[in-house]
């Protein structure tokens, strides 16, 4: 028991030290602030029915989330176009996916914008955590691989948009996470050095982008992470809820005095 307590203390101390030298935070959206799996499932299955294709289970979708809507849509089409027990040639599947993609995207975009936020829920403590971080003096930006036209209305619907100085979607820059470019550009917009700008996300995508950009990174334990255990990802810390960051910020600043 003593070893366990010591381990917990050192983890808390490490997080406090990290937050004490942080000027801003870049926060991911899907799987970090909002559980959007219900929105994805509803919009994707409406799209699939429009194309007269089989529907897909939410658990399958959860493993595909995180690399942008284009990647998600292509992954879903590949999944439903591969009949059980049949091994189709990869080139045949790719060709079919690309032939269907323009119509699939048009229907998916239509349905997603129609239901955006209706089947999604805030994770516990998100609004309180963002409020506390703002109150602690941190500048905040939302950076997501979701298209900006999807991200802004969702943040607005969930009462989160006002917390952020900047909101950047997956179409805001030439490349998406896990490329470091979106984080580098977001740091520029915030006017903060990458080493003093914390990335808060839920997946290896966020962590890889942060490492390459020179940003520290903390991951939430409740997100998607492509269906893989998040604790296996190279990160500077893990939290169970966003208010833990503000608490660590307060502890770190108190220790520095």
N, C-alpha and C positions, 0 to 999 in steps of 0.2 A: 504493500500500500504506500509506503514511503517513497519508493521509486516512482510510482505512478504520480503521486502528488508533485514530486520534483520535476517530472517531465511536463506536467501541466503548467507549472510555474514558468519554466524556461520558455515554453511556447508562447505564453502570454507576454513575457518580457520581450521576446523577439518581435512580436507584433507591435508592442508599445514603442520599441526603439525604431521600428520601421515607420510608424505613423508620426513619430516626433520629427522626422526629417522629410515629411511629405507636404507639398504645397498645393497639390491638386489631385483629383481622382478621375479616372476615365472608367465609366461603368458600362458593362455589357447589358443588353436588354433581355432577350429570350433566355430563360433558364437561370437568369441572375436576378432580375427584378420582377419579371412577369412570367407565369407559367402559361405559355401560349400553345401548348400542345392541343388543346381543344379547338382553338382557332385553326391551326394547321389541318387537323383531321377534318373539320367541317368543310373548309374551303377546298381541300384536296379531293375529298370524296364527292363533293358537288361537281367539281371539274371532271373527275373520272366518270361519273354518271353521264355528264354531257357528252363525253367521248365514247360512251357505251363500253367502258372498260370496267374490270372488277375493282371493287373498293379495297381499301387497305386499312389495317388495324392501327390504332394510335401507338401501340408499343413498337411497331415497325417504324413508324414515322419518327419516333423519339430518337432512334439510332442515326437518323439521317439529318437531324437539325444541327445547324451551327456554321455551315459553310456558304450561306447565302441562298436566296430563293431559287436561283437558276439551278444550283447544284441539287437542292431539295427536289425540285420538280423533275429533273432528269433521273434522279435516284428512284423516285416513286414510279415513274413510267417504266424504268428498267425492271423494277420489282414486279409490277402487275403484268408486264408483257412476257415474263418467263413462266410458263405454265408448270405446275408441280410435276416433277418426274420427267420433264423434257429438257434436254440440253440443246438449246439453240446456239448457233454460232454467234460469237460476240459481235462480229461485224454486222450480222443480220439485225440483232437487237439495237445496236447503235444507229443503224440506218432508219429503223422504224421510229426510234425515239426522236431523232432529228426531224423526221417527216411530220411527226405529231406535235412537236414542241411549240411552233408558233400558235396553233389553235389552243393547245393546252395552257400556254402562258396567258393568252387572252382571257380564257374562261377562269383560270385561277386568279388572276388579278381582279377580275370583276367580282368574283365571289369573296375574295379576301377583303377587298375594300367595303363590300356590303356588310360583312359580319365582324369586321375588325374590332376585337376587344370583347365581343359578346360572349365568347366561350373561353375567355382567358381570365386568370385570377392573379392578383398580386400575391407574392410570397409574403409570409408574416414578417413584419418589422421593416419592410422596405421604405415606406414613407417616413417612418420615424427615424430610420437610419440616415436617409438622405437629409432630412431636416437637421439632424444632429451634426452631420458632417459640414453642412453649410454654416451652422451656428458656430462650429469650431474653426471657421475661417478658410475652409478648403474651397477652391474653385472646382466645379464639376462639369464634366462633359459626358454625354451618352454616345457610345460608339458601338454600332451593331452592323452585322452583315445583312440585316433585313433592309430592303429598299427604303429610302427616306420617306417616300409617299406612304409606306405602311407604318413606319416607326413613329413619326410625329403624331398622327391621329391616335395611335395606341397610347402613347405617353399622355396625350391630352385626355383621353377617355378615362385613364386610370389616375388622373390628378397628379402626374409626375412631371409634366413638361416644365413647370415653373422652377424646378430645382436646378435646371441645367443652363449653363452659359452657352453651350453649343450642343447640337444634335447632328451626328453624322451617320448616314446610312451606308449600306454596302456599295451604293452607286456614287458616293461622294468623291471617291478617289479612284485612281487607275487600277488599284489592286485591293483585295479584301484581306482581312485576317485569315490565315496566320502570317501573311506578309507584314513586315514592320511598318510599311508606308502609312497606313491609316493612323497608327499610334504616333508616328513622327509628326504627321500633319496636324493631328489633334493637339499635341504638345505645343506646336507652333501657334495654333489658334488660342490656346490657353495662356501662352506666354510663359510657360514653365519648362524647366529642364527635364528631360526624360528621367534622369536619376532621382528626381524629386516629384515624379508624377506616378501615382499608383494605379495599376490596372486591376480592376475588380471584375472577375468573370466566373464562368462555370465550366470551362473546358480547356483541353490541350491547345485548341486554336488560340484562345486568349493568352495562354501562358507562352506559347511559342512566339507569338507576335511581340509580347512584352519583352521577352529575353532578347530577341533580335533588335528591338528598338532601344534597349538599355533602360527599360522601366522595371521597377519592382512589381510583383504580381501576387495577389491574394485571390484564392478561388473559394466559392461557396460550395458546400458539400451536398446541396440538394438539387443541383441542376441536371443537365442532360449529359454532357461530355460524351456524346456519340455512343452511349450505352456502356461505357467503360468506367471502372472505379476512379474517381477523381483524385483520390489520395496518392495514386501512382504517378501523377503528373508532377513535373519539376516546377515547384512554386515556392514562394517565400512564406506562405502561411495558408491556413484554411479556416474558414469561419462558418458557423451554422446560421447566422443571421446578420444583416447589415449593421444593426446597432452595435455589434461587437467592435466594429472599426472605430466608431466615435468614442467608445469606452477606452479602447487602446490609445487613441489619440490623446485623450485626457490624461491617462496614466503616464504616457510618454512625456508629455509636456510638464507634468508635475514632477517627474523624476529628474528632468533636466534643470529644474530651478534649484 
